[in-house]
Amino acid sequence: MPRLTRRAEETLSAYLFLLPTICGLLFLTSGAVLFALSISLCRWDLFSSPEFVGLQNYTEVLRTGLFWTSLWNSVYFTIVGVPLGSILVPLVLASLLNQRFRGTYLLRTLFFLPSVCSSVAIALLWTWIFNADYGLFNHILAWCGLPKLLWLQNQTLAKPCIVLVMIWTGAGLTAVIYLAALQNIPQDMYEAADIDGATPLQSWRYVTIPLVSPTIFFMAVIGTIGYLQIFEQAYVMTKGGPRNATLTISYYIFKNAFEYFRMGYASAIAFVLCFIVMILTWIQFRFERRWVHYG
């Protein structure tokens, strides 16, 4: 039996280490996706045999006003949340934490803590903070002599409240990623800008932003996918209300699947959402070269 070359041995070893993940992807993830795709073409309530209906579920999705309401809500969270929660707030926070001062490591740990907490626990905490009767925010308003607000019961305020919770939850982890990118920027770039007379704001605009643009692009893509799939906050804090103002696509899928037992219809919504995510991701990659700088 001929002996394998060193390169072939390394390749074989790599595939052996990847084998458990590959098997899980093929037999669990891919199998579940194919099963959901087949169910999306059927009418099924979990208790009876699936009935093939073709594309009827997909046409019903596109005709249902509640789907478009949930889609708009998810798009709103994405439009507001990605620029603030995935780019601006964490990048500014990372820039501040990149400075050397006493207590830097403690602050980094404190800002990172929400990212390792349960999203359900965080949503419950913020539900108490936004409570109209005894919540912290209304207590502060009353202390300042201002009227109380119905934070989660108001159609106008409920959406920004959920966006605030999402930003608070994820900004720490995102800031750590930006911090790693900032610390990889050579100091001589800032020294050259300083010699040229650039102000700190100009250095941040013309040195920092271009050099961390690959990280910004990555976080924008991941953030878009994440904000389009908001579920826990809408489920725990508002139940999709008031008047479906915070009903997201993921929560709409959950309601149809596990409350109304319309598994085929829910699967069709899931694949419509998958298609939307793929289109938006393709658009982001399409315009990547215009503003992302590598090397």
BAFI-3210 file (N, C-alpha, C; in Angstrom, 3 decimals, decimal comma, padded with zeros to 6 digits):
// residues 295
n [1|2|3|4|5|6|7|8|9|10|11|12|13|14|15|16|17|18|19|20|21|22|23|24|25|26|27|28|29|30|31|32|33|34|35|36|37|38|39|40|41|42|43|44|45|46|47|48|49|50|51|52|53|54|55|56|57|58|59|60|61|62|63|64|65|66|67|68|69|70|71|72|73|74|75|76|77|78|79|80|81|82|83|84|85|86|87|88|89|90|91|92|93|94|95|96|97|98|99|100|101|102|103|104|105|106|107|108|109|110|111|112|113|114|115|116|117|118|119|120|121|122|123|124|125|126|127|128|129|130|131|132|133|134|135|136|137|138|139|140|141|142|143|144|145|146|147|148|149|150|151|152|153|154|155|156|157|158|159|160|161|162|163|164|165|166|167|168|169|170|171|172|173|174|175|176|177|178|179|180|181|182|183|184|185|186|187|188|189|190|191|192|193|194|195|196|197|198|199|200|201|202|203|204|205|206|207|208|209|210|211|212|213|214|215|216|217|218|219|220|221|222|223|224|225|226|227|228|229|230|231|232|233|234|235|236|237|238|239|240|241|242|243|244|245|246|247|248|249|250|251|252|253|254|255|256|257|258|259|260|261|262|263|264|265|266|267|268|269|270|271|272|273|274|275|276|277|278|279|280|281|282|283|284|285|286|287|288|289|290|291|292|293|294|295]
n.u [000,846|000,728|002,462|001,003|001,421|002,807|001,168|-001,249|-001,779|-002,185|-004,451|-006,291|-006,347|-007,460|-010,044|-010,998|-011,165|-013,109|-015,242|-017,365|-018,779|-019,452|-021,127|-023,185|-024,106|-025,000|-026,897|-028,526|-028,910|-029,162|-030,994|-033,201|-033,821|-034,554|-036,766|-038,447|-038,801|-040,257|-042,549|-043,510|-044,902|-047,197|-050,325|-050,506|-051,139|-049,768|-051,105|-052,534|-052,222|-049,895|-051,074|-050,689|-050,364|-049,092|-047,926|-049,622|-049,446|-047,406|-048,490|-050,583|-049,170|-048,087|-050,398|-051,437|-052,179|-051,125|-048,671|-047,198|-047,255|-045,700|-043,342|-042,687|-042,274|-040,019|-038,207|-038,079|-036,837|-034,393|-033,443|-033,160|-031,766|-029,353|-027,527|-027,191|-026,901|-025,115|-023,037|-022,503|-022,825|-021,370|-018,862|-018,026|-017,978|-015,973|-013,823|-013,517|-012,929|-010,536|-008,697|-006,047|-006,432|-007,019|-008,706|-009,628|-009,825|-011,748|-014,012|-014,324|-015,029|-017,468|-019,069|-019,189|-020,612|-023,556|-023,753|-023,305|-025,384|-028,668|-030,939|-033,667|-033,852|-032,758|-034,684|-036,884|-035,932|-035,775|-038,445|-039,495|-038,163|-039,359|-041,933|-045,199|-046,310|-044,580|-042,044|-038,516|-037,808|-040,169|-040,296|-038,086|-038,936|-041,164|-039,856|-038,581|-040,696|-042,217|-044,758|-045,865|-045,046|-046,451|-044,577|-044,263|-046,815|-047,550|-047,920|-046,096|-043,859|-043,095|-041,569|-039,001|-038,206|-037,705|-035,618|-033,705|-033,216|-032,107|-029,756|-028,451|-028,033|-026,348|-024,243|-021,878|-020,489|-020,141|-018,592|-016,236|-015,294|-014,848|-012,900|-010,747|-010,173|-009,422|-007,106|-005,375|-004,593|-001,855|000,258|001,816|000,307|-001,470|000,403|001,504|-000,742|-001,029|001,297|000,716|-001,097|-003,686|-006,759|-008,045|-010,652|-010,577|-008,571|-009,901|-011,915|-010,600|-008,583|-009,123|-011,792|-011,632|-009,739|-010,941|-013,070|-013,551|-014,358|-016,593|-018,220|-018,586|-019,961|-022,223|-023,464|-023,921|-025,434|-027,705|-028,883|-029,402|-031,143|-033,337|-034,390|-035,454|-036,825|-037,076|-037,285|-039,617|-041,462|-041,316|-041,484|-043,592|-045,408|-045,822|-047,448|-048,218|-051,272|-050,108|-047,777|-045,165|-044,873|-042,864|-041,305|-040,215|-041,591|-044,146|-043,962|-043,595|-046,069|-047,895|-046,965|-046,860|-048,987|-051,272|-050,924|-050,279|-048,305|-047,274|-047,822|-046,329|-043,756|-043,523|-043,474|-041,039|-039,235|-039,664|-038,664|-036,018|-035,303|-035,493|-033,450|-031,244|-031,283|-030,834|-028,314|-026,831|-027,006|-025,549|-022,995|-022,633|-022,178|-019,944|-017,221|-017,067|-016,717|-015,353|-012,169|-009,380|-006,361]
n.v [-001,193|002,132|004,821|007,707|011,100|013,917|016,174|015,010|013,467|015,492|016,710|014,600|014,231|016,678|016,498|014,333|015,431|017,300|015,727|015,047|017,522|017,857|015,643|016,319|018,634|017,612|015,574|016,558|019,494|020,060|018,049|018,818|021,250|020,437|018,883|020,859|022,375|020,587|020,386|022,962|022,895|021,675|021,135|020,977|019,984|018,874|016,767|015,296|013,596|014,999|017,153|017,602|020,730|022,246|025,356|026,852|027,720|029,629|031,588|032,382|033,497|035,829|037,218|037,851|040,313|040,529|039,303|041,161|043,263|042,228|041,910|044,577|045,548|044,034|044,967|047,629|047,358|046,447|048,532|050,615|049,398|048,172|050,266|051,672|049,736|047,824|049,165|052,131|052,727|050,506|050,868|053,448|052,997|051,016|052,531|054,293|052,485|051,610|053,381|054,117|053,972|054,083|051,292|050,234|047,508|046,557|048,029|047,067|044,429|044,815|045,993|043,878|041,904|041,774|040,336|037,692|036,918|035,453|035,979|035,994|036,460|039,027|040,391|040,142|041,638|044,235|044,555|044,989|047,387|049,082|049,094|050,415|051,197|050,761|050,883|051,531|053,650|055,239|055,897|057,571|059,620|060,542|061,479|063,608|065,246|064,796|063,448|060,006|057,383|055,114|052,819|050,235|049,802|051,588|052,270|053,799|054,038|051,443|050,027|051,510|050,950|048,188|048,123|049,544|047,703|045,596|046,819|047,383|044,788|043,581|045,321|045,209|042,780|043,218|045,514|044,481|042,996|045,058|046,356|044,582|044,873|047,579|047,554|046,333|048,207|049,863|051,957|053,863|054,887|056,655|058,392|059,452|060,810|062,656|064,163|065,349|067,153|066,439|066,468|064,834|063,933|063,931|062,035|059,798|059,663|059,417|057,551|055,545|054,593|053,698|051,600|049,806|049,060|046,457|044,982|046,467|045,957|043,176|043,081|044,493|042,787|040,480|041,704|042,560|040,100|039,173|041,140|040,941|038,626|038,926|037,731|036,836|039,226|040,478|038,485|038,106|040,700|042,205|040,553|040,817|043,005|046,558|046,094|044,616|046,042|045,377|042,925|040,564|038,851|036,375|035,888|035,788|033,487|031,635|031,850|030,908|028,317|027,032|027,910|028,121|025,840|025,596|024,297|024,011|026,519|028,157|027,206|028,021|030,813|030,987|030,247|032,287|034,407|033,523|033,801|036,602|037,396|036,321|037,862|040,472|040,095|039,470|041,943|043,548|042,394|042,939|045,700|045,942|046,395|049,074|050,553|049,133|048,478|046,518|045,455]
n.w [000,000|-001,006|000,576|002,035|001,031|002,871|002,665|001,861|004,113|006,030|004,953|005,099|007,872|008,632|007,518|008,980|011,538|011,001|010,453|012,401|012,525|009,834|009,459|011,237|009,969|007,510|008,151|010,177|010,171|007,324|006,694|008,244|007,024|004,425|005,089|006,175|003,857|002,272|003,846|003,634|001,307|001,879|003,641|007,030|010,327|012,438|013,670|011,864|008,678|006,339|003,759|000,404|-001,134|-002,971|-004,135|-002,613|000,052|-000,108|-001,812|-000,186|001,914|000,708|000,248|002,678|005,010|007,586|007,423|005,901|007,666|009,783|008,373|007,759|010,361|011,111|009,198|009,995|012,546|011,615|009,950|011,780|013,892|012,909|011,883|014,321|016,470|015,454|014,284|014,826|017,746|019,062|017,795|018,543|021,279|021,399|020,505|022,637|024,701|023,794|024,576|026,873|030,203|033,726|034,989|032,623|031,802|033,559|032,773|030,155|030,720|032,082|030,092|028,368|029,681|029,358|026,968|027,519|029,012|029,445|026,822|027,233|030,001|030,055|028,546|030,280|032,440|031,300|030,698|033,211|033,786|031,923|032,839|033,236|035,678|037,962|036,967|036,380|034,613|034,485|037,139|037,354|035,644|037,092|039,356|038,256|037,841|035,590|033,363|033,497|031,145|028,769|027,984|026,679|025,884|024,037|020,625|019,206|020,878|021,537|019,594|019,439|022,072|022,075|020,213|021,689|023,762|022,277|021,330|023,764|024,638|022,691|022,139|023,645|022,983|020,225|020,359|021,427|019,272|017,435|018,912|018,792|016,084|016,022|017,557|015,873|014,076|012,725|014,677|013,462|011,419|012,632|013,662|011,336|010,354|012,388|012,086|009,679|010,492|011,182|012,930|015,948|015,315|012,513|012,109|013,072|011,193|008,670|008,998|010,986|010,372|007,557|007,897|009,606|008,154|006,939|009,193|009,949|007,765|008,037|010,521|009,806|007,975|009,583|011,576|010,140|009,458|012,040|013,199|011,531|012,434|014,977|017,947|020,769|022,307|021,317|021,909|024,731|025,865|024,674|023,398|020,694|020,479|020,992|019,208|017,098|016,627|017,216|016,144|014,825|012,022|012,783|015,174|014,164|012,598|014,676|016,047|014,116|013,778|016,356|017,845|016,221|014,822|012,113|010,302|007,681|006,500|008,242|007,679|005,041|005,368|006,692|004,675|002,874|004,394|004,527|001,838|001,578|003,324|001,974|-000,391|000,609|001,769|-000,514|-001,850|-000,079|-000,317|-002,975|-003,144|-001,646|-002,431|-002,942|-000,647|001,301|002,548|002,138|003,616]
ca.u [000,000|001,603|002,397|000,458|002,316|002,538|000,019|-002,441|-002,041|-002,760|-005,817|-007,109|-006,531|-008,396|-011,396|-011,412|-011,575|-014,337|-016,287|-018,578|-019,522|-020,018|-022,264|-024,271|-024,644|-025,708|-028,017|-029,391|-029,293|-029,660|-032,197|-034,310|-034,175|-035,287|-038,061|-039,255|-039,160|-041,346|-043,748|-044,043|-045,764|-048,313|-051,152|-050,229|-051,406|-049,024|-051,903|-053,050|-051,243|-049,716|-051,836|-049,941|-051,135|-048,244|-047,472|-050,743|-048,991|-046,611|-049,402|-051,318|-048,253|-047,970|-051,694|-051,860|-051,731|-050,350|-047,288|-046,552|-047,055|-044,536|-042,162|-042,335|-041,708|-038,656|-037,387|-037,863|-035,804|-033,124|-033,001|-032,750|-030,860|-028,036|-026,609|-026,907|-026,460|-024,037|-021,954|-022,164|-022,649|-020,223|-017,593|-017,660|-017,634|-014,666|-012,809|-013,290|-012,278|-009,191|-007,803|-005,398|-006,710|-007,191|-010,001|-010,039|-010,215|-012,999|-015,083|-014,516|-015,769|-018,837|-019,813|-019,334|-021,459|-024,888|-023,682|-023,262|-026,606|-029,799|-031,724|-034,980|-033,682|-032,571|-035,985|-037,693|-035,392|-036,181|-039,896|-039,693|-037,689|-040,338|-043,274|-045,888|-046,705|-043,479|-040,778|-037,447|-037,875|-041,278|-039,922|-037,203|-039,778|-041,954|-038,919|-038,293|-041,931|-042,765|-045,796|-045,442|-045,280|-046,756|-043,471|-044,509|-048,222|-047,734|-047,451|-044,955|-042,706|-042,738|-040,477|-037,706|-037,834|-037,098|-034,320|-032,801|-032,842|-031,207|-028,460|-027,846|-027,643|-025,290|-023,184|-020,635|-019,796|-019,740|-017,497|-015,017|-014,819|-014,268|-011,688|-009,680|-009,805|-008,732|-005,768|-004,537|-004,195|-000,488|000,311|002,458|-000,731|-001,934|001,527|001,586|-001,866|-000,739|002,316|000,035|-001,973|-005,065|-007,365|-008,484|-011,840|-010,153|-007,861|-010,914|-012,689|-009,824|-007,658|-009,781|-012,945|-011,246|-008,988|-011,836|-014,231|-013,922|-015,106|-017,897|-018,997|-018,952|-020,979|-023,450|-024,107|-024,408|-026,486|-028,915|-029,495|-029,893|-032,286|-034,487|-034,901|-035,779|-037,934|-037,237|-037,719|-041,029|-042,270|-041,326|-041,788|-044,815|-046,259|-046,136|-048,313|-049,683|-051,879|-049,120|-046,737|-043,849|-044,939|-041,781|-041,527|-039,917|-042,698|-045,287|-043,735|-043,841|-047,505|-048,574|-046,521|-047,067|-050,268|-052,340|-050,560|-050,245|-046,880|-046,927|-047,834|-045,185|-042,548|-043,479|-043,005|-039,613|-038,448|-039,744|-037,682|-034,683|-035,073|-035,249|-032,108|-030,276|-031,254|-030,179|-026,890|-026,240|-026,878|-024,436|-021,749|-022,538|-021,635|-018,856|-015,956|-017,101|-016,373|-014,559|-010,753|-008,602|-004,916]
ca.v [000,000|003,308|005,731|009,013|012,244|014,718|017,043|014,166|013,115|016,657|016,881|013,535|014,533|017,802|016,006|013,477|016,323|017,974|014,746|015,197|018,715|017,591|014,732|017,088|019,537|016,863|014,749|017,291|020,804|019,947|017,222|019,619|022,242|019,742|018,505|022,083|022,742|019,706|020,723|024,240|022,603|020,869|021,605|020,001|020,522|018,021|015,657|014,523|013,395|016,189|017,207|018,398|021,842|022,987|026,694|027,576|028,403|030,801|032,617|032,901|034,384|037,107|037,895|038,116|041,617|040,391|039,018|042,403|044,033|041,669|042,202|045,975|045,685|043,485|045,903|048,797|047,005|046,319|049,855|051,410|048,676|047,869|051,416|052,049|048,637|047,021|050,003|053,390|052,637|049,674|051,405|054,543|052,377|050,369|053,595|054,779|051,430|051,406|054,323|053,579|054,676|053,169|050,631|049,871|046,100|046,407|048,551|046,122|043,287|045,234|046,179|042,581|041,012|041,481|039,420|036,304|036,669|034,930|037,028|036,006|037,139|040,448|040,925|040,264|042,769|045,473|044,669|045,640|048,773|049,837|048,941|051,707|051,539|050,816|050,738|052,469|054,854|056,073|056,413|058,720|060,692|061,094|062,213|064,868|065,987|064,559|062,411|058,646|056,965|053,705|052,483|049,033|049,770|052,634|051,787|054,607|053,852|050,037|049,637|052,008|050,266|046,899|048,421|049,886|046,456|044,873|047,506|047,176|043,384|043,155|046,312|044,811|041,789|043,868|046,431|043,674|042,676|046,302|046,646|043,768|045,501|048,835|047,286|045,855|049,338|050,304|053,281|054,841|055,521|057,811|059,333|060,165|061,743|063,731|065,018|066,101|068,151|065,968|066,497|063,486|063,549|063,621|060,755|058,759|059,579|059,043|056,462|054,454|054,028|052,847|050,409|048,836|048,856|045,039|044,582|047,125|045,204|041,895|043,301|044,927|041,580|039,672|042,461|042,512|038,780|039,064|042,016|040,429|037,439|039,227|036,917|036,798|040,511|040,683|037,466|038,283|042,051|042,812|039,561|041,314|044,193|046,695|046,065|044,045|047,032|044,751|041,557|040,311|037,664|035,165|035,664|035,398|032,071|030,882|031,828|030,030|026,936|026,414|028,329|027,777|024,529|025,668|024,045|024,283|027,973|028,690|026,850|028,897|032,127|030,856|030,252|033,657|035,173|033,089|034,423|038,032|037,514|036,056|039,014|041,587|039,759|039,622|043,382|044,049|041,945|043,570|047,055|045,899|046,918|050,522|051,258|048,300|048,511|045,443|045,610]
ca.w [000,000|-001,083|001,711|001,694|001,185|004,064|002,386|001,864|005,507|006,694|004,442|005,669|009,299|008,734|007,249|010,094|012,620|010,576|010,172|013,238|012,109|008,506|009,638|011,831|008,954|006,469|008,605|011,095|009,642|005,951|006,718|008,763|006,005|003,358|005,632|006,243|002,489|001,830|004,627|003,151|000,166|002,372|004,752|008,084|011,659|013,367|014,187|010,741|007,612|005,493|002,503|-000,564|-001,694|-003,906|-003,737|-002,003|001,271|-000,484|-002,306|000,966|002,647|000,022|000,254|004,054|005,491|008,814|007,035|005,493|008,896|010,478|007,562|007,966|011,701|011,084|008,420|010,862|013,517|010,909|009,483|012,945|014,767|012,345|011,964|015,708|017,310|014,869|013,758|015,486|019,199|019,449|017,295|019,441|022,554|021,251|020,425|023,999|025,473|023,257|025,237|028,066|031,439|034,855|035,004|031,268|031,719|034,295|031,928|029,053|031,252|032,392|028,846|027,699|030,472|028,796|025,836|027,997|029,778|028,686|026,175|027,875|031,283|029,765|028,138|031,492|033,195|030,657|030,843|034,514|033,689|031,136|033,396|033,305|037,042|038,926|036,253|036,718|033,777|034,932|038,463|037,108|035,101|038,196|040,222|037,558|037,683|034,247|033,365|033,169|029,762|028,524|027,096|025,876|025,488|023,038|019,324|018,767|021,754|021,732|018,692|019,929|023,315|021,728|019,602|022,792|024,430|021,378|021,331|025,081|024,751|021,781|021,900|024,296|022,159|018,980|020,683|021,593|017,921|016,915|019,683|018,200|014,805|016,304|018,082|014,765|013,238|013,076|015,295|012,582|010,614|013,401|013,769|010,055|010,304|013,341|011,471|008,619|011,102|011,305|014,256|016,353|014,564|011,150|012,167|013,224|009,948|007,484|009,295|011,717|009,661|006,417|008,275|010,249|007,277|006,803|010,386|009,852|006,771|008,644|011,541|009,124|007,425|010,709|012,244|009,313|009,638|013,407|013,459|010,792|013,117|016,375|018,468|022,219|022,854|020,965|022,582|026,189|026,313|024,136|022,731|019,357|020,539|020,931|017,877|016,161|016,328|017,361|015,610|013,877|011,182|013,563|016,099|013,325|012,292|015,906|016,333|013,166|013,936|017,662|018,430|015,279|014,263|010,642|010,094|006,288|006,313|008,975|006,928|003,864|005,827|007,005|003,438|002,338|005,174|004,069|000,535|001,823|003,908|000,907|-001,292|001,290|001,903|-001,854|-002,113|000,723|-000,936|-004,292|-002,997|-000,681|-002,936|-003,064|000,590|002,191|002,165|002,708|003,501]
c.u [000,883|001,375|001,887|001,506|001,924|001,301|-001,284|-002,810|-002,679|-004,196|-006,759|-007,377|-007,543|-009,832|-011,905|-011,869|-012,887|-015,517|-017,521|-019,433|-020,180|-021,220|-023,453|-024,926|-025,490|-026,986|-028,976|-029,865|-029,901|-030,934|-033,403|-034,772|-034,985|-036,673|-038,993|-039,693|-040,308|-042,647|-044,358|-044,954|-046,995|-049,137|-051,045|-050,416|-050,738|-049,791|-052,479|-051,961|-051,121|-050,485|-051,121|-050,838|-050,299|-047,790|-048,565|-050,316|-048,220|-047,499|-050,215|-050,452|-048,230|-049,283|-052,114|-051,287|-050,865|-048,898|-046,557|-046,347|-045,823|-043,253|-041,722|-041,714|-040,267|-037,716|-037,088|-036,753|-034,433|-032,572|-032,484|-031,642|-029,471|-027,111|-026,230|-026,262|-025,310|-022,848|-021,622|-021,870|-021,468|-018,890|-017,117|-017,239|-016,268|-013,551|-012,501|-012,553|-010,871|-008,176|-007,222|-005,686|-006,989|-008,608|-010,502|-010,563|-011,527|-014,176|-015,363|-015,330|-017,228|-019,669|-020,065|-020,348|-022,841|-024,872|-023,689|-024,482|-027,697|-030,612|-033,124|-034,907|-033,516|-033,889|-036,908|-037,243|-035,864|-037,696|-040,239|-039,269|-038,701|-041,756|-043,928|-046,193|-045,516|-042,111|-039,784|-037,549|-039,004|-041,031|-039,014|-038,002|-040,600|-041,076|-038,578|-039,553|-042,575|-043,815|-045,219|-045,810|-045,610|-045,751|-043,799|-045,956|-048,545|-047,143|-046,221|-043,700|-042,228|-041,560|-039,122|-037,262|-037,156|-035,739|-033,294|-032,316|-031,862|-029,818|-027,731|-027,309|-026,401|-024,131|-021,855|-019,833|-019,300|-018,577|-016,181|-014,429|-014,185|-012,960|-010,504|-009,215|-009,025|-007,300|-004,832|-004,118|-002,799|-000,492|000,938|001,464|-001,253|-000,826|001,679|000,460|-001,631|000,291|001,702|-000,953|-003,417|-005,529|-007,756|-009,716|-011,497|-009,382|-008,845|-011,656|-011,861|-008,810|-008,407|-010,874|-012,518|-010,557|-009,844|-013,067|-014,544|-014,730|-016,490|-018,794|-019,475|-020,085|-022,291|-024,204|-024,715|-025,556|-027,787|-029,637|-030,108|-031,140|-033,523|-035,118|-035,192|-036,979|-038,134|-037,801|-039,199|-041,925|-042,409|-041,875|-043,154|-045,806|-046,691|-046,987|-047,529|-050,176|-050,876|-048,005|-045,338|-043,878|-043,860|-042,072|-041,277|-041,043|-043,959|-045,173|-044,066|-045,329|-048,238|-048,204|-047,005|-048,287|-051,433|-052,111|-050,693|-048,780|-046,451|-046,851|-046,642|-043,878|-042,405|-042,999|-041,504|-038,771|-038,542|-038,748|-036,267|-034,337|-034,765|-033,850|-031,039|-030,161|-030,519|-028,676|-026,180|-026,042|-025,701|-023,097|-021,542|-021,881|-020,454|-017,605|-015,918|-016,647|-015,528|-013,139|-010,021|-007,107|-004,452]
c.v [001,245|004,246|007,095|010,097|013,038|015,600|016,237|013,745|014,274|016,896|015,847|013,788|015,658|017,343|015,088|014,323|017,026|017,027|014,880|016,399|018,500|016,671|015,461|018,020|018,785|016,214|015,494|018,607|020,694|019,107|017,995|020,652|021,601|019,309|019,718|022,532|021,878|020,041|022,031|024,061|021,804|021,650|020,558|020,653|019,704|016,768|014,777|014,367|014,655|016,060|018,136|019,464|022,684|024,323|027,512|028,330|029,680|031,925|033,216|033,835|035,771|037,883|038,345|039,441|041,526|040,030|040,293|043,321|043,542|041,939|043,651|046,190|045,179|044,398|047,152|048,506|046,934|047,683|050,702|050,714|048,458|049,086|051,778|050,903|047,819|047,855|051,159|053,217|051,738|050,207|052,569|053,990|051,713|051,406|054,153|053,743|051,128|052,375|053,692|054,480|053,636|052,584|050,204|048,440|045,842|046,887|047,623|044,914|043,643|045,409|044,858|041,675|040,754|040,460|037,956|035,959|036,126|036,079|037,124|036,735|038,645|041,087|041,095|041,442|044,094|045,646|045,343|047,107|049,656|049,768|050,303|052,136|051,727|050,640|051,829|053,761|055,790|056,629|057,634|059,899|061,357|061,921|063,569|065,721|065,840|063,460|061,049|058,317|055,477|053,180|051,339|048,905|050,808|052,167|052,541|054,304|052,401|049,617|050,183|051,335|048,938|047,099|048,758|048,639|045,658|045,496|047,252|045,755|043,063|044,096|045,890|043,829|042,408|044,812|045,685|043,318|043,915|046,635|045,853|044,368|046,791|048,603|046,712|046,986|049,794|051,732|054,316|055,513|056,768|058,857|060,133|061,181|062,919|064,700|065,890|067,122|067,722|066,065|065,079|063,008|063,185|062,295|059,605|058,547|058,999|057,922|055,279|053,791|053,186|051,547|049,377|048,555|047,377|044,529|045,212|046,366|043,877|042,067|043,776|043,728|040,744|040,385|042,450|041,187|038,661|039,894|041,570|039,224|037,689|038,402|037,096|038,097|040,765|039,702|037,756|039,648|042,548|041,814|040,031|042,559|045,460|046,776|045,658|045,016|046,447|043,285|041,380|039,052|036,383|034,852|035,241|033,934|031,209|030,760|030,870|028,570|026,316|026,934|027,937|026,425|024,506|025,508|024,352|025,770|028,615|028,390|027,724|030,291|032,086|030,894|031,592|034,547|034,810|033,734|035,918|038,247|037,291|037,242|040,182|041,333|039,904|041,097|043,961|043,638|042,613|044,943|047,106|046,620|048,431|051,241|050,444|048,239|047,399|045,745|047,048]
c.w [000,000|000,097|001,238|001,871|002,430|003,864|002,424|003,289|006,262|006,253|005,040|007,147|009,493|008,529|008,356|011,277|012,284|010,417|011,076|012,827|010,754|008,613|010,245|010,832|007,931|006,990|009,543|010,474|008,249|005,891|007,207|007,741|004,887|003,827|005,704|004,855|001,973|002,563|004,130|001,944|000,567|003,387|005,849|009,437|012,766|013,788|013,080|009,690|006,765|004,182|001,533|-001,185|-002,655|-003,336|-003,048|-000,753|000,937|-001,010|-001,170|001,796|002,021|000,004|001,657|004,549|006,723|008,512|006,672|006,693|009,644|009,707|007,755|009,347|011,742|010,307|009,235|011,871|012,851|010,500|010,640|013,727|014,206|012,369|013,392|016,482|016,770|014,411|014,706|016,972|019,574|018,966|018,156|020,795|022,500|021,171|021,801|024,840|024,980|023,863|026,497|029,268|032,519|034,835|033,630|031,197|032,461|033,445|030,754|029,516|031,506|031,125|028,136|028,403|029,871|027,670|026,264|028,840|028,857|028,104|026,780|029,213|031,080|029,365|029,340|032,338|032,615|030,652|032,169|034,449|032,962|031,716|033,627|034,726|037,976|038,257|036,590|035,921|034,212|036,328|038,310|036,564|036,202|039,133|039,612|037,354|036,324|034,298|032,983|031,726|029,708|027,504|026,150|025,426|024,421|021,718|018,840|019,573|021,823|020,857|019,158|021,220|023,018|021,069|020,679|023,513|023,576|021,368|022,638|025,214|023,925|021,608|022,499|023,475|020,859|019,215|020,866|020,230|017,283|017,631|019,149|016,877|015,038|016,772|017,027|013,827|013,647|013,626|014,377|011,637|011,316|013,543|012,481|009,920|011,233|012,782|010,383|009,167|011,241|012,751|014,650|015,590|013,127|011,093|012,277|011,916|008,799|007,739|009,911|010,890|008,454|006,828|009,017|009,385|007,025|008,000|010,382|008,884|007,354|009,659|010,925|008,559|008,538|011,420|011,466|009,479|011,028|013,668|012,676|011,485|014,602|016,823|019,974|022,776|022,559|021,713|024,074|026,583|025,873|023,562|021,333|019,338|020,777|019,480|016,805|015,802|016,437|016,922|014,541|013,072|011,980|014,533|015,347|012,913|013,506|016,192|015,399|013,377|015,242|018,416|017,535|014,610|012,743|010,220|008,658|006,009|007,015|008,240|005,685|004,240|006,091|005,738|002,717|003,067|004,751|002,737|000,694|002,380|002,844|-000,042|-000,643|001,459|000,567|-002,193|-001,336|000,130|-002,301|-004,201|-002,037|-001,175|-002,996|-001,799|001,546|001,657|002,907|002,533|003,620]
res [m|p|r|l|t|r|r|a|e|e|t|l|s|a|y|l|f|l|l|p|t|i|c|g|l|l|f|l|t|s|g|a|v|l|f|a|l|s|i|s|l|c|r|w|d|l|f|s|s|p|e|f|v|g|l|q|n|y|t|e|v|l|r|t|g|l|f|w|t|s|l|w|n|s|v|y|f|t|i|v|g|v|p|l|g|s|i|l|v|p|l|v|l|a|s|l|l|n|q|r|f|r|g|t|y|l|l|r|t|l|f|f|l|p|s|v|c|s|s|v|a|i|a|l|l|w|t|w|i|f|n|a|d|y|g|l|f|n|h|i|l|a|w|c|g|l|p|k|l|l|w|l|q|n|q|t|l|a|k|p|c|i|v|l|v|m|i|w|t|g|a|g|l|t|a|v|i|y|l|a|a|l|q|n|i|p|q|d|m|y|e|a|a|d|i|d|g|a|t|p|l|q|s|w|r|y|v|t|i|p|l|v|s|p|t|i|f|f|m|a|v|i|g|t|i|g|y|l|q|i|f|e|q|a|y|v|m|t|k|g|g|p|r|n|a|t|l|t|i|s|y|y|i|f|k|n|a|f|e|y|f|r|m|g|y|a|s|a|i|a|f|v|l|c|f|i|v|m|i|l|t|w|i|q|f|r|f|e|r|r|w|v|h|y|g]
***
